[in-house]
């Protein structure tokens, strides 16, 4: 025997909870605490490259706490992001990445350790990202890296240029030379945005040497409800009814 009147009840039971999406735009810096643009939570560095001496390939892990991503709404969720940085040089072996003024540079035995000189390059990528929901959450969470959106460069003098490699358009737009957003103590910087988003990118010294103060990027977080105990009991009851009526 068929029971079409049970189908709306089944659909209602399964669809009673809804997924939620959060967009998170972040500034990731070397030593200063990065910030989430929408003031979502508090961002802190849990590990970071301490400067020279050091390997040519390093990672920095950032933890964003105090977020509300699930339906509990208690501000106890967090996001953990790991960014990879690789330094290269055509003049010598890289012995460190960045050491001064809260910015990244390349040490290779020549030039200035805290700058990216014309013979040096830095590559940035996101190597890991995860979400930890707080106590009582009945959802699961997924995070996706939407891409890098730009960066801030210090010490860019008149007539100095640098190259952007490994991007879709190999192009950036310089839209501001002012104190960094949300960070008036950081000092003046040239702020650049990509024409789109990039999975990774490389900055290469050209006719000038500069240091890089922070990287900007975006993430999408989806929280997906798991079936509640009430829903599961309801489904079990429907299954039992259907079996008995056959």
Buried (B, 14 or more C-beta within 10 A) or exposed (E): EEEEEEEEEBEEBEEEBEEBEBEBBBBBBBBBEBBBBEEBBBBEBEEBBBBBEBEBBBBBBBBBBBBBBBBBEEBBBBBBBBBBBBBBBEBEEBBBBBBBBBBBBBBBEEBBBBBBBBBBBBBBBBBEBEBBBBEEBBBBBEBEBBBBBBBBBBBBEEEBEBEBEBBEEEEBEEEBEEBBBEBEEBEBBBBBBBEEBBBBBBBBBEEBBBBBBBBBBBBEBBBEBEBEEEBEEBBEEBEEEEEEEE
